[in-house]
């Protein structure tokens, strides 16, 4: 039988393995270990059929039906792994299913019989999910970077990372920038479960940092939520507000969104009709049709600035720090923010 390891051992040395999730495509899509590859032992429909047989006719009948499904696919399983090995310097395989039971054990047996070096994740994906919930509850040392829309917070975070700071980009993990325009340029959003998974690994990556920078966000980012335990920790953490002139914010937004088509921008703008109000909404949409993006930005900022002011009123003033930034260069602003954090927080 192949060896097994616990989730802690895997996450302490993830580069050692080609990680293979043998659950169904539907299970994998809901959530999986980041960087895992899906080689499903059953299709979605096959697993339902085997499970139904198990309940209605017993274990042995279900196993025989499972063998009928798996037999013709065994060669393709091997060839899929061979291809993964050709694309990777890693030659060790780690296999997991939901609980580390029959599916992962069967696939691991096949791989080991063929000659691969194989390990099974003890407790399977279920163990990883328990571990995820434990990590999310830990008291990480966050510093929150805030500022009005257009302050360039995401760009500044990227520059903070370049300067050696520990940064977690929540919007990147969520596949959404958090506003009505946040879906633009993003391929897709993960499920809530998988967002939690990737956030957990990012927190582990930063576990030894003296501080971890996050962007000030609403709890909901597109279709996913920041886990409540992380959200509460963020609200209790120091908030460093990047104070940039409105003119520079407008220029930042024009630079960020000028590459999108009028139709793409209109799809987002119409979502703000109720919040902007009838007259403002019509003016913004008319301006967009004429490709007067500056006027669109000016109108929408009225709403977003009001929204952020209300959010700021709910924060504990003693934990809020403002940094006046004069530069339009994100790297310069990042350096000033680091200096401020080193001396004031």
QUIMOSUL-V414672 format. One record per residue. N is the residue number from 1. RES is the residue in one small letter. PHI is phi in degrees with one decimal (none if undefined). Layout:
# QUIMOSUL-V414672
n->[N,N]
res->[RES,RES]
phi->[PHI,PHI]
This chain:
# QUIMOSUL-V414672
n->[1,2,3,4,5,6,7,8,9,10,11,12,13,14,15,16,17,18,19,20,21,22,23,24,25,26,27,28,29,30,31,32,33,34,35,36,37,38,39,40,41,42,43,44,45,46,47,48,49,50,51,52,53,54,55,56,57,58,59,60,61,62,63,64,65,66,67,68,69,70,71,72,73,74,75,76,77,78,79,80,81,82,83,84,85,86,87,88,89,90,91,92,93,94,95,96,97,98,99,100,101,102,103,104,105,106,107,108,109,110,111,112,113,114,115,116,117,118,119,120,121,122,123,124,125,126,127,128,129,130,131,132,133,134,135,136,137,138,139,140,141,142,143,144,145,146,147,148,149,150,151,152,153,154,155,156,157,158,159,160,161,162,163,164,165,166,167,168,169,170,171,172,173,174,175,176,177,178,179,180,181,182,183,184,185,186,187,188,189,190,191,192,193,194,195,196,197,198,199,200,201,202,203,204,205,206,207,208,209,210,211,212,213,214,215,216,217,218,219,220,221,222,223,224,225,226,227,228,229,230,231,232,233,234,235,236,237,238,239,240,241,242,243,244,245,246,247,248,249,250,251,252,253,254,255,256,257,258,259,260,261,262,263,264,265,266,267,268,269,270,271,272,273,274,275,276,277,278,279,280,281,282,283,284,285,286,287,288,289,290,291,292,293,294,295,296,297,298,299,300,301,302,303,304,305,306,307,308,309,310,311,312,313,314,315,316,317,318,319,320,321,322,323,324,325,326,327,328,329,330,331,332,333,334,335,336,337,338,339,340,341,342,343,344,345]
res->[x,x,x,x,x,x,x,x,x,x,x,x,x,x,x,x,x,x,x,x,x,x,x,x,x,x,x,x,x,x,x,x,x,x,x,x,x,x,x,x,x,x,x,x,x,x,x,x,x,x,x,x,x,x,x,x,x,x,x,x,x,x,x,x,x,x,x,x,x,x,x,x,x,x,x,x,x,x,x,x,x,x,x,x,x,x,x,x,x,x,x,x,x,x,x,x,x,x,x,x,x,x,x,x,x,x,x,x,x,x,x,x,x,x,x,x,x,x,x,x,x,x,x,x,x,x,x,x,x,x,x,x,x,x,x,x,x,x,x,x,x,x,x,x,x,x,x,x,x,x,x,x,x,x,x,x,x,x,x,x,x,x,x,x,x,x,x,x,x,x,x,x,x,x,x,x,x,x,x,x,x,x,x,x,x,x,x,x,x,x,x,x,x,x,x,x,x,x,x,x,x,x,x,x,x,x,x,x,x,x,x,x,x,x,x,x,x,x,x,x,x,x,x,x,x,x,x,x,x,x,x,x,x,x,x,x,x,x,x,x,x,x,x,x,x,x,x,x,x,x,x,x,x,x,x,x,x,x,x,x,x,x,x,x,x,x,x,x,x,x,x,x,x,x,x,x,x,x,x,x,x,x,x,x,x,x,x,x,x,x,x,x,x,x,x,x,x,x,x,x,x,x,x,x,x,x,x,x,x,x,x,x,x,x,x,x,x,x,x,x,x,x,x,x,x,x,x,x,x,x,x,x,x,x,x,x,x,x,x,x,x,x,x,x,x]
phi->[none,-62.0,-68.7,-124.3,-131.7,-86.2,-60.8,-61.1,-67.6,-63.3,-73.0,-77.8,-149.6,-67.0,-72.1,-71.5,-123.1,-86.9,-94.7,-121.6,-94.9,-98.3,-73.5,-67.2,-56.1,-66.6,-63.9,-63.0,-65.0,-67.8,173.6,-156.1,-65.8,-53.1,77.0,-74.8,-107.6,-96.8,-121.3,-71.8,-72.2,-126.3,-73.6,-57.6,-69.7,-63.8,-64.7,-61.8,-64.8,-64.0,-64.6,-64.3,-61.9,-59.0,-71.2,-87.1,-125.0,107.8,-65.1,-65.4,-64.2,-64.5,-64.1,-61.3,-65.3,-61.8,-63.9,-61.7,-70.5,-79.3,-46.3,-66.8,-100.3,-61.5,-63.4,-65.6,-58.9,-62.3,-66.4,-63.1,-68.7,-58.7,-66.1,-61.4,-68.3,-65.4,-92.5,-135.0,-79.1,-79.1,-119.1,-105.1,-111.7,-119.0,-115.9,-145.4,-127.6,-71.1,-118.0,73.9,-105.9,-66.5,-66.3,-69.3,-63.7,-67.0,-67.9,-63.8,-59.7,-62.0,-64.7,-66.9,-61.6,-73.3,121.7,-76.2,-87.9,-127.4,-130.5,-108.0,-78.6,-65.8,82.1,61.9,-62.8,-60.6,-65.2,-63.0,-65.0,-62.4,-62.9,-56.2,-64.1,-67.0,-65.8,-62.4,-85.6,-72.6,-84.5,-75.9,-85.8,-82.0,-123.7,-100.6,-96.2,-114.6,148.0,-64.4,-52.6,94.9,-72.6,80.4,-59.4,-63.7,-64.3,-65.8,-59.0,-61.2,-71.0,-59.7,-62.7,-62.6,-89.7,90.4,-79.0,-83.5,-130.9,-120.3,-91.9,-62.3,-67.6,-65.5,-64.1,-82.5,64.6,-163.3,-94.1,91.4,-112.3,-61.8,-96.7,-67.5,-79.7,-63.5,80.6,-105.9,-70.9,-170.0,-107.0,-74.0,-70.0,-58.5,-61.7,-75.5,-59.3,-61.3,-61.6,-68.7,-63.2,-59.3,-67.2,-66.0,-64.3,-64.2,-60.2,-100.0,-58.1,-96.4,-74.3,-75.6,-155.8,-126.5,-87.9,-129.5,-82.2,-66.0,-129.1,-66.8,-63.8,-95.9,-117.8,66.0,-101.4,-117.6,-111.3,-65.7,-51.5,-57.4,-63.9,-71.8,-59.1,-62.3,-63.1,-62.2,-69.1,-90.6,-86.7,-58.7,-111.2,-104.7,-93.7,-81.1,-95.4,-123.0,-60.5,-62.7,-62.1,-68.0,-64.3,-62.2,-62.9,-61.3,-68.0,-62.2,-67.0,-74.3,-114.5,-63.8,-77.4,-87.1,-72.3,-60.1,-63.6,-62.8,-66.4,-66.3,-57.3,-79.8,-63.6,-64.5,-70.3,-98.9,-54.8,-64.7,-76.2,-76.1,94.3,-56.1,-65.9,-65.0,-63.6,-64.6,-63.4,-65.0,-67.2,-63.3,-65.4,-66.7,-57.8,-83.8,61.8,-90.9,-67.6,-60.2,-67.5,-60.6,-62.6,-59.1,-70.2,-69.3,-64.8,-57.5,-69.0,-64.8,-66.5,-63.8,-61.9,-71.4,-60.8,-62.0,-63.0,-65.3,-65.2,-90.7,-91.3,-74.4,-58.6,-70.0,-105.8,-108.2,-128.0,-109.9,-116.7,-79.0,-115.4,-98.0,-87.1,-93.0,-100.3,-66.3,-67.7,-65.0,-63.2,-62.4,-62.9,-66.1,-67.4,-61.1,-61.0,-63.2,-64.0,-68.8,-104.4,-111.9,-116.8]
